[in-house]
Amino acid sequence: MTAPSATRASAEQVRLVVADVDGTLVTPDKILTPQARSAVRHVMEAGIAFTITSGRPPLGMKMLIEDLHLRDTITASTADSSYDLISPSSANVSSRARRCGR
C-alpha cells in the first residue's frame, strides 16, 4: 500500500474532529485565522463532523459557531455539559442549552 492510499484509508475512518478553542482553534489573541477557517471547512466538506470544546461559557462561543457554520453539539464550561446551540426551532441561545449527563 502506498502512502497516499494509507492516508486516504485512514481519513475515511475519521467520523468526528473535536477542537479546543483557545490556543488551538483561535490564536492567543483570540483570532480565528483564515487557515483555521479553511481547515474546518475542508474537514466538514469531507463529510467529517466537526465540533468545538472549551472552558468558555456557551455564549462565549456563539461567534465561532456562526462563523464556522457549525452544526453539531458543542462542549462548554466545565466539560460535564453539552449544549445544542444549533437548533433553529429555539428562540434564543439560553433556551437552546440542553444539559446532558449529571
N, C-alpha and C positions, 0 to 999 in steps of 0.2 A: 504494500500500500504506500503510495507516495504521500508526502507531507500535505499537499493541498487536499487530497481525499480524506486524510485523517482529520484535518481541521474541519472540513465540511461535515464529516460524520459526527464529530463532537458537537458542532454547532446545531445540528439537527436534534440533538438530545436536550438542549437547553430550552426550558419552558418558562423560566422566570429569572429576571435580574432585579435585585434589590440594591439600591444605592443609599448610603448615608448622605445627608445633605451637607452640613458644614465641614469644609475642608476636603470633601470628596467630590460632590457634585457641583458645589459652588466654591469659589476661592475663599481664602481667609478674609478678603474684603467683601464677601457676600455677593460676588458677581457670578452670574451664570454665563459662562463664556460661549461663544459660537461653537467651539469644539465640543463642549459638553452637550449643547442642544443637538448637534449633528450626531453625536454618538447615541444619544437617546432615540433620536428619530430612526437611525439605522437598526437599532435593536427592535423597535416596535414594527418597522417595515418588514423585518424578518419573521414577524409573527410571534415574537417572544414577548411575554408580558413584562412590563417594567413598572416598578413602583419605588417609592422612597420611604425611608425611615429616619426619624430624628428625635432628639430630645426636645425639639421645639413644640409649642402647642399647635394644634391643627390650623388655627387661623394664621399662624406664622409661616405656614407652607402653602397658603392659598395661591400666592403669586406663582410659585413653581408649578403647582398643579395646573393652573390655567396656561402658563407659558409653554409647558411641555405637553399639554393636551393629554394628561394622564387619565386613564380610565379604570385603574384598579385601586383597591383599598390601600390606604397608607397606614403605617405605624407611627404614632406620635406620642409625645410627652414622656411617660415613664416606661414605654415599651410593653406595658401589660394591657394596653388598649389599642384597638384598631378602629379606624374611622372610615366610613364610606362618605367621602365628600364629593362624589361624582354624580350621584342620583339626581336627575333633572326634576324628579317629582317633588323634591323638597324645596320649601320656600326660602330657607336661609341655611348657612353653614351650621349654626348651632343646632338646628333641628335635624340636620343630616348626620350628626355624630351618633354612632351606634357603638356602644361599648361591648366588647367581646371578652370572654374569659371570666375572671373572678366574679 
